[in-house]
Amino acid sequence: MEFRDFIEQLSKHINKDLPFVAYQKPNQSIVKGFLQNDEKLYVVNDFSESGFVFAPFDNKKQTILLPFNVCQSIECEFHSSGMPNKTKKSFVSNDEEQHVNLVKKGIKAITLGTFQKVVLSRKETINLGLSSVFQLFVNMLNSYPTAFVYCWFHPKVGLWLGATPETLLKIENSRLFTMALAGTQEYKGSMDVSWGEKEREEQQIVTNFIVEQLKPLAENIELSEVRTVKAGNLLHLQTQISSAFKGNLKPIIEALHPTPAVCGLPKENAKAFILNNENYKRTFYAGFLGELNLKVTKIRNRNKRNVENNAYSSIRNQTDLYVNLRCMEVVNDTANIFVGGGITKDSDPKAEWLETVAKSSTMKKVLQ
């Protein structure tokens, strides 16, 4: 299928007010789509289901499911052509005082021992003008080929797009993969940068939490070296984590989500502070999304000289979930953009504000 035909299929589906998702995985050229054939709102019960999931930040609320068995599957190739760096529009962030006061409140709670870290965020609403949803999706595909890029719609929930750099978890061949991603600075042409104590501490907090949560549920946990990774115009610190995995997926997801990278630590205290003090409802921002128990056929022998052996294939379940960061919610002719940052005892409120301004440019770039 040609890419223009792929987009035309999505356009026809949204015009019928039917649910769908379209997405491209990091560093891949294939764009996949799942088009639900009814408008029913399906939800996850125990994560044994098979479908594309869309989960909110608040893990006490229901996770939405597009079941694969009621969806048409389509796919095509898309090769990024890049996006021009020239800015045609200027956007003004005007809630600095409100966010700085929120950060100060978070720092005070840390000094009182309520939690060790909290992630505080804000929402900006921007007029889209004549921009079409699918043009925004194409802009994201062009701008962020190393991210998980998606466009998700359900008439009973809403329309969301994003380009997230963060994996919640991946399970393949009885092996679990996840990552600790924290710390932020602007990319200025070089990956060879220095990191402050605040960013390194934040990264270590996230890593320690994930390892401790996995210990009762997984075996042979392995950690990579901490490295600097690029996501759009930003740099982050990342540790890759893997382990052996057998058993039920639900306790793993409950243990990891929401991670300290989007919530804080201890998790429940930080989450309660966020829900009670942020000036808006996150809904699906900082939740997660992706393939749940997708059946994938694996060919055992790819040697073309042994074609007869290619008949020996196996079908395995693959789960690939991403944290819903660098995202926007489209409501009529406006886009709600969400940005946040990790707050520790050493945070500077003004610097935290500037970090959210830098992060907001990731999504604003596709609105040009």
RONU-256441 format. One line per 2 residues: number of its first residue (from 0); for each residue x, y, z of N, C-alpha, C. Coordinates in steps of 0.001 Angstrom, whole numbers, m for minus. Atoms other than C-alpha are relative to their C-alpha. Layout:
residues N
NUM = X:Y:Z:X:Y:Z:X:Y:Z ~ ...
***
This chain:
residues 368
0 = 836:m1197:0:0:0:0:874:1252:0 ~ m697:m1290:4:1220:3504:m824:m407:814:1226
2 = 284:m778:m1201:1425:5998:2032:m1248:870:m179 ~ 1178:m852:213:m1181:8304:456:m1297:m815:106
4 = 1178:865:m126:m3608:5349:259:m249:m342:1469 ~ 88:268:m1435:m2839:4560:3914:m728:1158:694
6 = 617:m1175:m606:m3762:8130:4943:m1458:143:m436 ~ 1377:m70:488:m6881:8008:2762:m908:m968:759
8 = 766:978:m790:m8026:4866:4618:m308:558:1385 ~ 207:m590:m1319:m7539:6631:7958:m1040:1117:m71
10 = 924:m1121:164:m9409:9693:6678:m1443:m486:m145 ~ 1343:559:162:m12402:7606:5595:m518:m550:1320
12 = 403:605:m1261:m12417:5845:8956:m412:1064:1017 ~ 339:m1055:m970:m12391:9039:11032:m1268:731:m422
14 = 1235:m621:489:m15135:10488:8818:m1226:m828:362 ~ 1087:882:m448:m17250:7471:9813:m125:m18:1518
16 = m10:m73:m1466:m16462:8272:13489:303:m1368:622 ~ m391:1316:m498:m14821:4873:13978:1428:48:566
18 = m1310:m37:m659:m11801:4160:16252:1115:m561:m887 ~ m1165:519:711:m8313:3615:14840:1269:445:713
20 = m1331:m468:m381:m4612:3884:15574:927:m212:m1188 ~ m1073:123:988:m1716:4502:13194:1300:333:722
22 = m1239:m225:m751:1896:4303:14375:1211:m539:m738 ~ m1294:461:497:5544:3876:13486:938:m165:1194
24 = m927:261:m1101:8051:2296:15862:1345:699:m249 ~ m1279:m710:149:11454:3905:16528:924:m649:m1022
26 = m1014:423:969:13975:3656:13683:m511:m1047:m990 ~ 571:921:976:11605:1698:11442:m686:789:m1102
28 = 635:m677:1126:10103:2531:8052:m1462:m402:m179 ~ 1369:485:146:6836:578:8403:m947:793:905
30 = 1077:m622:m768:3730:2498:9495:m1175:m973:16 ~ 1102:948:m148:975:241:10847:m1283:731:377
32 = 1287:m525:m404:m2712:884:11281:m939:m1111:407 ~ 1070:913:m398:m5510:m896:13131:m1285:800:29
34 = 1248:m731:184:m9011:224:12126:m1145:m834:573 ~ 1060:751:m672:m11783:m906:14496:m1282:72:m820
36 = 1172:54:881:m14957:m2017:12687:m1308:357:691 ~ 1197:m503:m691:m17410:m762:15340:428:1133:922
38 = m329:m1148:m855:m17629:2222:17709:m1:m351:1488 ~ 49:436:m1392:m17775:139:20914:1280:390:740
40 = m1143:m310:m851:m15499:1176:23787:406:m1265:761 ~ m518:1197:m660:m13495:m1918:24768:1038:419:1054
42 = m981:m303:m1046:m11402:m1960:27962:763:m1262:383 ~ m843:1103:m454:m8631:m4120:29405:m475:m485:1368
44 = 350:578:m1304:m9499:m6503:32249:1233:m457:775 ~ m1145:559:m734:m6254:m8326:33096:1286:m48:m833
46 = m1154:m64:895:m3776:m7632:30236:364:m1351:m630 ~ m163:1220:793:m4226:m11110:28811:m601:196:m1391
48 = 640:m305:1274:m6143:m9475:25943:1046:255:m1086 ~ m865:m266:1143:m4710:m8910:22489:m565:1193:m761
50 = 472:m1198:685:m4967:m5432:21007:935:1166:223 ~ m773:m1218:m222:m3639:m1895:20949:m600:702:1208
52 = 501:m581:m1239:m3908:m343:24412:351:1488:89 ~ m192:m1433:m242:m4234:3313:25436:m416:241:1448
54 = 238:m28:m1441:m3891:3825:29190:206:1398:568 ~ m151:m1320:m612:m4344:6943:31353:1139:34:1015
56 = m1007:m159:m1046:m1820:8364:33829:m462:m641:1305 ~ 537:549:m1246:m4068:7409:36758:m272:m1490:m189
58 = 111:1449:208:m3620:3637:36990:m1226:m614:668 ~ 1267:501:m562:m6917:3329:38880:m1124:107:m1023
60 = 1019:m161:1042:m8801:4276:35714:208:m1029:m1116 ~ m2:1078:986:m9618:1972:32785:955:269:m1168
62 = m837:m28:1192:m7221:1172:29954:m850:m344:m1221 ~ 793:216:1214:m8817:1470:26498:703:m1019:m903
64 = m528:1058:866:m8378:m1456:24070:m636:75:m1380 ~ 488:263:1355:m8664:m1664:20292:342:m1464:m285
66 = m323:1424:150:m8947:m5477:20024:393:m327:m1440 ~ m454:343:1350:m7014:m6892:17089:m1052:m792:m771
68 = 955:869:707:m9846:m9349:16320:m1238:750:m506 ~ 1099:m790:575:m12298:m6515:15567:573:1172:m812
70 = m661:m1067:757:m9808:m4416:13607:508:m506:m1345 ~ m686:236:1266:m8655:m4288:10004:1431:497:150
72 = m1413:m368:m93:m4869:m4224:9786:493:500:m1356 ~ m597:m534:1231:m3108:m2016:7209:1426:456:317
74 = m1352:m512:m223:515:m986:6735:596:494:m1320 ~ m692:m526:1161:2828:860:4383:1396:429:436
76 = m1328:m520:m328:6354:2236:4192:m16:1515:m13 ~ m158:m1449:m36:7273:5777:5130:1452:311:332
78 = m1387:m387:m237:10748:7273:4878:55:1495:289 ~ m39:m1390:m439:11386:10495:6762:801:863:m976
80 = m714:m961:832:12334:13484:4630:539:1150:838 ~ m462:m1064:m895:13106:15623:7677:m940:1186:m59
82 = 824:m1207:m61:11479:18896:8682:887:1228:m59 ~ m799:m1230:29:12729:22407:7943:154:579:1396
84 = m253:m580:m1304:14298:24135:10920:m585:1401:149 ~ 497:m1377:m50:12877:27523:10011:m1372:31:669
86 = 1255:m138:m719:10081:28594:12361:m885:1027:m685 ~ 931:m919:656:7036:30151:10712:m939:655:1011
88 = 874:m545:m1016:4982:30681:13849:778:171:1300 ~ m565:m125:m1334:5911:31920:17294:m1097:m296:1007
90 = 958:372:m1030:4198:30526:20383:486:577:1328 ~ m368:m621:m1266:4140:32276:23736:m570:m824:1144
92 = 442:694:m1208:4002:30345:27015:m219:1052:1078 ~ 321:m1126:m876:2233:32610:29478:m441:m402:1405
94 = 395:398:m1352:1681:30594:32665:1221:m275:874 ~ m1235:196:m753:5194:30933:34108:m231:83:1507
96 = 184:m192:m1446:4098:32240:37508:m725:m1185:630 ~ 773:1130:m519:1576:29433:37977:863:m1239:127
98 = m827:1198:m44:4109:26709:37125:1117:143:1037 ~ m1055:m226:m992:6888:28249:39240:m551:m199:1412
100 = 609:186:m1327:4520:28342:42240:m284:m1470:283 ~ 233:1438:m157:3590:24694:41645:1299:m720:349
102 = m1298:612:m280:7270:23708:41581:449:321:1426 ~ m365:m385:m1379:7908:25644:44814:m779:m836:1016
104 = 833:824:m874:5031:23764:46421:513:m1440:55 ~ m560:1347:46:6546:20470:45261:1296:m110:783
106 = m1273:0:m735:9989:21356:46649:m257:36:1508 ~ 339:m68:m1424:8412:22257:50000:m463:m1360:515
108 = 469:1330:m408:6663:18864:50117:1161:m981:117 ~ m1191:860:m80:10024:17163:49447:759:275:1287
110 = m736:m348:m1231:11707:19075:52323:m743:m469:1243 ~ 796:496:m1133:8836:17969:54577:m30:m1527:56
112 = m90:1458:m4:9503:14327:53633:m1185:m717:m611 ~ 1176:629:619:6299:13719:51678:402:m991:m1081
114 = m553:885:1031:8260:12221:48771:1403:471:m320 ~ m1379:m290:384:11766:12139:47319:67:763:m1312
116 = 60:m619:1323:10820:13244:43799:m1444:55:m455 ~ 1321:m94:611:7716:14455:41991:161:621:m1383
118 = m20:m537:1359:7102:15132:38295:m1221:902:m167 ~ 1088:m970:106:5055:18286:37771:m98:521:m1423
120 = 213:m336:1414:3529:19287:34457:m1038:1100:m151 ~ 990:m1019:328:1375:21855:32750:m534:m260:m1403
122 = 645:161:1303:m899:22123:29713:m45:1347:m706 ~ 161:m1186:849:m777:24652:26866:m1027:m317:m1080
124 = 988:169:1059:m3661:25119:24442:345:944:m1149 ~ m450:m750:1179:m2755:26247:20914:m1010:m162:m1127
126 = 911:43:1142:m4964:27138:17963:696:m650:m1199 ~ m589:719:1134:m4338:24783:15025:m191:707:m1332
128 = 254:m646:1286:m5705:27065:12337:m536:m995:m1010 ~ 466:882:1071:m6051:25107:9105:732:m1342:m31
130 = m773:1252:m12:m3685:22268:10079:m928:m1203:105 ~ 787:1231:m87:m5195:18837:9412:699:m983:931
132 = m545:995:m925:m4743:15991:11861:1048:m867:m682 ~ m923:910:665:m3038:13797:9287:1256:723:m473
134 = m1216:m753:295:m665:16581:8277:880:77:1247 ~ m759:13:m1262:357:16797:11951:704:m1343:176
136 = m580:1346:m107:934:13030:11904:1197:m137:m936 ~ m1116:47:957:3105:13321:8780:1170:842:501
138 = m1063:m836:m552:5044:16183:10383:763:m718:1103 ~ m651:748:m1076:5730:13993:13408:873:m1125:m547
140 = m786:1078:611:6877:11080:11241:1291:556:m601 ~ m1184:m626:586:9262:13430:9433:968:517:1055
142 = m834:m666:m1001:10523:15148:12570:667:m965:969 ~ m473:844:m1101:11005:12212:14962:80:m1479:m401
144 = m118:1397:450:12104:8995:13185:526:m944:1073 ~ m526:879:m1059:13758:7699:16388:m987:m155:1155
146 = 1014:94:m1054:10563:8022:18460:m1121:m951:m416 ~ 1243:707:298:7344:6019:18712:m1042:1066:m344
148 = 886:m1052:496:5031:8184:16593:m1382:m610:m242 ~ 1330:605:127:1269:7658:16700:m1082:1051:m210
150 = 1244:m764:76:m2183:9012:15879:m1109:m961:433 ~ 989:904:m617:m5012:7496:17996:m1334:722:123
152 = 1326:m621:m55:m8748:8144:17815:m1050:m986:486 ~ 1219:720:m353:m11872:6928:19551:m1096:1039:224
154 = 1039:m1033:m94:m15168:8862:19209:m492:229:1429 ~ 467:m139:m1382:m15974:8233:22896:1103:454:953
156 = m1137:m390:m846:m12523:9267:24167:664:1270:m512 ~ m653:m1172:553:m10830:11721:21816:1043:m351:m1029
158 = m1014:126:1045:m7991:12266:19339:1342:439:566 ~ m1321:m257:m567:m4339:12087:20402:1081:m316:m1031
160 = m1190:266:802:m988:12281:18611:1214:172:889 ~ m1211:m153:m793:2531:11914:19940:1226:m571:m685
162 = m1298:504:464:6193:11167:19375:854:m221:1247 ~ m615:230:m1303:7485:9565:22558:1338:m732:m114
164 = m1303:674:16:11118:8568:23225:123:m1120:1019 ~ m181:858:m1175:10376:6375:26242:m786:m1301:m71
166 = 617:1324:m85:9672:2628:26408:m468:m265:1425 ~ 427:496:m1312:7535:1407:29303:510:m1421:172
168 = m558:1351:m10:8280:m2228:28532:m204:m665:m1347 ~ 92:832:1205:8853:m4681:25694:245:m1433:441
170 = m170:1418:m332:8437:m8439:26006:42:m806:m1291 ~ m187:833:1174:9746:m10829:23371:903:m1164:368
172 = m808:1202:m259:11062:m14395:23568:311:m173:1491 ~ m149:171:m1452:10502:m14557:27361:1057:927:588
174 = m947:m996:m495:12729:m11515:27783:m700:1345:99 ~ 624:m1296:m231:11579:m8201:29238:1040:1104:m137
176 = m878:m1153:173:13138:m4887:28219:m735:1263:437 ~ 560:m1287:m364:12523:m1482:29769:1152:994:80
178 = m1063:m1000:m90:14442:1747:30370:m299:985:1111 ~ 117:m1138:m910:15073:4450:32929:455:1223:m784
180 = m295:m1204:784:14925:7843:31205:m307:1216:870 ~ 197:m1191:m832:15412:11079:33146:1104:1001:m292
182 = m968:m1055:270:17306:14360:33097:m218:564:m1390 ~ 248:m644:1289:16900:16883:30297:917:1198:m183
184 = m641:m1248:404:18985:19480:28498:m162:142:m1508 ~ 164:m247:1428:18753:21095:25071:1183:m547:m790
186 = m1042:454:923:20664:19549:22183:534:1203:m760 ~ m628:m1159:643:23145:22117:20851:1088:m420:m979
188 = m917:429:1047:24901:20141:18139:1000:m1054:401 ~ m960:1006:m455:26883:17688:20285:m648:m893:1051
190 = 455:956:m1017:26137:14540:22279:975:m62:1174 ~ m1038:11:m1047:29289:15088:24342:m268:1160:954
192 = 418:m1049:m921:27761:17040:27224:268:m435:1441 ~ m148:310:m1424:28169:17250:30985:m1367:113:668
194 = 1268:41:m721:25342:16506:33414:232:422:1446 ~ m94:m443:m1378:24709:18128:36789:m423:m1081:983
196 = 334:960:m1060:24214:16350:40089:m1508:m227:71 ~ 1452:135:m65:20470:17046:40005:m511:m995:m1035
198 = 445:903:1074:20007:15249:36649:468:m1432:248 ~ m515:1354:m268:22220:12299:37638:m751:m656:1157
200 = 775:544:m1124:20368:11901:40930:m1390:m421:m467 ~ 1327:306:528:17026:12019:39116:21:m1301:m799
202 = m146:1216:799:18215:9333:36682:179:m1225:895 ~ m247:1129:m897:19443:7099:39528:m1255:m387:773
204 = 1260:271:m700:16124:7429:41369:m906:m868:m874 ~ 852:757:916:14260:6164:38303:536:m1422:m181
206 = m615:1317:197:16728:3297:37736:m222:m895:1217 ~ 153:781:m1237:16617:2149:41378:m1437:m468:182
208 = 1414:364:m147:12817:2197:41406:m355:m1174:m895 ~ 353:1063:937:12491:31:38295:601:m1334:425
210 = m670:1234:m424:15030:m2519:39541:m694:m601:1218 ~ 660:492:m1212:13352:m2783:42953:m1383:m555:m306
212 = 1331:476:372:9912:m3180:41352:56:m1325:m750 ~ m116:1225:799:11152:m5924:39013:485:m1200:810
214 = m637:1103:m747:13023:m7981:41626:m957:m1125:385 ~ 891:1111:m382:9975:m9928:42931:m669:m681:m1188
216 = 784:456:1149:8613:m10468:39401:831:m542:m1146 ~ m856:384:1119:11609:m11141:37147:1324:m552:512
218 = m1285:613:m371:14971:m12936:37133:1107:545:m893 ~ m1198:m368:771:18510:m12127:35990:m104:1413:m583
220 = 124:m1394:433:18097:m8351:35846:1372:544:m395 ~ m1254:m553:510:20791:m6647:33755:m181:1481:m328
222 = 34:m1434:248:21606:m2927:33499:1133:407:m922 ~ m1036:m558:861:23475:m1044:30803:685:1159:717
224 = m601:m1232:m492:25808:1861:31404:m962:1163:m265 ~ 797:m1204:244:24113:5251:31731:560:705:m1231
226 = m467:m664:1209:24260:7001:28361:m893:1192:m327 ~ 757:m1156:468:23137:10241:26755:m696:m364:m1308
228 = 760:283:1221:20366:9854:24151:m713:1269:m448 ~ 642:m1176:586:18740:12378:21811:m1437:m313:m359
230 = 1411:120:361:14990:12844:21451:m458:1355:m509 ~ 332:m1298:568:14075:15639:19053:1123:986:253
232 = m1013:m1018:m295:15872:18777:20212:496:m86:1444 ~ m371:160:m1404:16481:17372:23710:917:m1190:200
234 = m844:1100:m434:19040:15142:25412:m484:m504:1361 ~ 388:611:m1271:18285:12708:28238:1060:m1015:420
236 = m805:1109:m503:20097:10215:30440:m846:m1264:m34 ~ 748:1250:148:19101:6601:29784:801:m1187:512
238 = m544:1306:m360:19772:3218:31377:m932:m1064:m560 ~ 807:1100:513:18556:111:29530:5:m1139:1004
240 = 176:1045:m1013:17215:m2674:31768:m677:m1198:m665 ~ 611:1211:556:16440:m6277:30801:m18:m1095:1058
242 = 96:1120:m947:15428:m9466:32612:m736:m1154:m664 ~ 809:1142:430:14018:m12934:32103:m1421:212:511
244 = 1391:m210:m404:10225:m12975:32246:m854:m1196:m382 ~ 1014:1023:243:7587:m15669:32599:m1170:301:924
246 = 1142:m201:m876:4079:m15302:33863:m928:1095:m462 ~ 1068:m959:268:1331:m12707:34095:563:1405:m204
248 = m472:m1345:319:1851:m9282:32558:m564:1061:946 ~ 684:m1025:m800:m575:m7426:34844:833:508:1175
250 = m787:m531:m1130:1628:m7268:37997:1232:792:m427 ~ m1147:m758:507:4589:m6067:35905:m430:1432:m347
252 = 486:m1324:387:2554:m3185:34451:m392:803:1239 ~ 403:m693:m1226:1086:m2344:37855:1215:459:804
254 = m1210:m361:m740:4593:m2305:39337:726:1172:m642 ~ m786:m1016:701:6105:m46:36664:m756:1312:m241
256 = 769:m1197:396:3277:2387:35819:m788:591:1161 ~ m875:m951:687:3414:5260:36459:1409:m8:600
258 = m1390:35:m448:7214:5346:36652:382:1324:659 ~ m474:m1266:m583:9194:7959:38623:317:1050:m1059
260 = m293:m949:1069:10022:9543:35254:m1202:856:m362 ~ 1204:m782:296:6393:10724:34940:m833:280:1242
262 = 801:m141:m1216:5134:10538:38532:859:475:1174 ~ m840:m351:m1135:7669:10469:41359:240:m1206:886
264 = m362:1084:m914:8826:8424:44332:m32:527:1431 ~ 842:1180:200:7290:7065:46507:m1184:292:m931
266 = 946:m182:1084:4798:6525:43722:m1355:521:475 ~ 1345:m370:m403:1503:6795:45602:m50:1409:587
268 = m31:m1350:m577:2493:9936:47551:141:1050:m1093 ~ m219:m942:1093:3766:11667:44412:m1246:102:m877
270 = 1193:12:840:707:10618:42409:m1134:797:651 ~ 1051:m729:m713:m1663:11972:45083:254:1510:m67
272 = m338:m1425:70:193:15309:45079:m314:546:m1390 ~ 260:m422:1380:m29:15521:41265:m1501:177:m239
274 = 1436:m46:249:m3754:14743:41164:m672:1137:767 ~ 618:m1029:m837:m4488:17264:43926:501:1412:m279
276 = m613:m1324:105:m2188:20133:42908:239:515:m1419 ~ m147:m511:1363:m1686:20284:39138:m1286:708:m409
278 = 1129:m874:309:m3972:22825:37538:m862:m514:m1150 ~ 798:611:1061:m5549:20416:35042:19:m1508:215
280 = 29:1465:m70:m6312:16699:34548:858:m578:m1120 ~ m892:570:1016:m3608:14696:32758:m719:m922:m971
282 = 664:1067:757:m6006:12040:31434:1037:m973:m575 ~ m896:997:594:m3820:10103:28938:1449:476:m131
284 = m1399:m447:m32:m706:12286:29148:726:m726:1134 ~ m823:772:m946:2026:10259:30938:m617:m1357:334
286 = 464:1379:m67:m46:7108:30532:895:m857:m883 ~ m792:809:928:1104:4380:28117:m877:m528:m1111
288 = 725:503:1158:147:2884:24771:879:m965:m780 ~ m767:889:861:1149:184:22312:m648:m1359:m200
290 = 482:1343:338:793:m3407:21179:2:m893:1238 ~ 130:946:m1106:m467:m5883:23769:m267:m1391:m565
292 = 159:1399:425:38:m9597:23029:m327:m118:m1490 ~ 124:111:1459:380:m9114:19282:652:m1304:m455
294 = m556:1272:489:862:m12472:17554:931:276:m1180 ~ m1028:m227:1010:4067:m12370:15520:551:m1338:m461
296 = m551:1237:544:5244:m15139:13193:1507:137:m163 ~ m1458:1:85:8957:m15912:13535:461:m1162:m880
298 = m573:1038:863:10757:m17813:10745:1285:m497:646 ~ m1160:554:m696:13324:m20172:12244:1266:24:m845
300 = m1182:59:843:15619:m20346:9235:m170:974:m1156 ~ 104:m1020:1043:16174:m17309:7017:989:m228:m1151
302 = m958:312:1053:18817:m18983:4832:m764:m373:m1274 ~ 763:225:1233:17471:m18778:1275:335:m1337:m650
304 = m366:1293:598:19334:m21967:349:m756:m1141:674 ~ 759:1031:m705:17178:m23849:2857:m1477:407:53
306 = 1376:m500:79:13793:m22682:1654:m971:m962:662 ~ 942:966:m561:12149:m25917:2731:m89:110:1516
308 = 26:m134:m1456:13090:m25181:6356:m785:1225:461 ~ 736:m1203:m385:11276:m21840:6259:m1433:m312:427
310 = 1335:394:m426:8058:m23740:6792:m70:m156:1511 ~ m37:158:m1445:9192:m24245:10386:13:1389:650
312 = 122:m1316:m618:7899:m21068:11975:m773:m132:1305 ~ 723:10:m1268:6520:m20196:15388:m740:1318:158
314 = 794:m1193:m277:3857:m17741:16520:188:358:1464 ~ m268:m444:m1362:4768:m15725:19585:m769:1274:298
316 = 630:m1244:m432:3079:m13014:21593:1072:1052:256 ~ m938:m1089:m211:4867:m9685:21539:m740:1196:580
318 = 566:m1198:m620:4120:m6723:23795:1009:1123:m98 ~ m888:m1141:234:5560:m3285:23016:m739:1258:457
320 = 732:m1114:m591:4408:m423:25268:908:1203:221 ~ m757:m1254:m101:5530:3225:25353:m710:970:935
322 = 556:m1035:m863:5058:6034:27866:m481:1156:m873 ~ 605:m1024:863:2780:8724:26418:524:1396:349
324 = m620:m1313:m148:5145:11715:26458:49:690:m1362 ~ m108:m769:1248:5681:14472:23836:m1255:m205:m839
326 = 1267:306:650:2000:14252:22967:m918:1210:1 ~ 1022:m1042:26:m1010:16398:22171:m1376:m629:m152
328 = 1405:366:155:m4770:16082:22435:m647:1040:m904 ~ 646:m928:936:m6671:17606:19514:m1486:84:339
330 = 1409:m251:m324:m10025:19161:20454:m504:1091:m934 ~ 498:m924:1031:m11892:20792:17556:1193:610:m749
332 = m1097:m632:744:m9415:23350:16137:1137:440:929 ~ m1095:m312:m930:m7072:23446:19155:763:m1266:365
334 = m831:1113:m482:m4258:21261:20449:419:291:1427 ~ m512:m73:m1363:m3550:20658:24131:1350:m701:37
336 = m1359:532:m78:199:20171:24620:379:m122:1468 ~ m319:280:m1396:1563:18655:27847:1516:m84:181
338 = m1436:19:m271:5027:19233:29323:229:m1:1508 ~ m299:56:m1425:6613:18480:32678:1468:m259:243
340 = m1386:264:m368:9816:17862:34565:90:m564:1404 ~ m214:613:m1305:11205:15963:37526:507:1011:1024
342 = m356:m937:m1061:11431:17944:40776:652:m771:1149 ~ m688:552:m1171:13954:17050:43496:313:1159:952
344 = m306:m1037:m1005:15197:18930:46567:925:1085:m563 ~ m956:m953:568:17854:20637:44399:m559:776:m1190
346 = 580:m660:1167:15446:21908:41734:m56:1516:189 ~ 160:m1452:43:15408:25573:40760:m1289:301:m770
348 = 1307:m193:650:11821:26697:39974:70:687:m1357 ~ m125:m701:1280:12852:29114:37214:584:m924:m1070
350 = m613:937:942:15068:26480:35576:m1003:m1074:m420 ~ 1010:1015:322:12211:23943:35760:m1014:562:m1005
352 = 883:m642:972:9949:26414:33942:634:6:m1383 ~ m692:m66:1288:12540:26891:31208:114:m1384:m637
354 = m56:1362:542:12845:23100:30853:m1312:m357:m680 ~ 1289:303:641:9117:22823:30139:m165:792:m1296
356 = 57:m793:1236:9435:25612:27555:768:m711:m1115 ~ m805:739:984:12204:23640:25809:m729:m1254:m470
358 = 708:1226:360:10138:20452:25918:m1224:290:m875 ~ 1201:m313:787:7055:22179:24513:338:235:m1468
360 = m388:m251:1398:9017:23065:21371:9:m1273:m824 ~ 42:1283:722:9108:19343:20496:m1321:m161:m731
362 = 1302:120:629:5371:19351:19819:m328:1217:m863 ~ 293:m1212:776:5161:22958:18611:664:m43:m1382
364 = m705:96:1276:7640:22096:15870:m890:m570:m1094 ~ 838:636:1018:5040:19951:14115:m1219:846:m343
366 = 1130:m879:281:2489:22772:14200:334:1085:m1005 ~ m425:m1048:949:4515:24886:11741:m787:m130:m1301
***
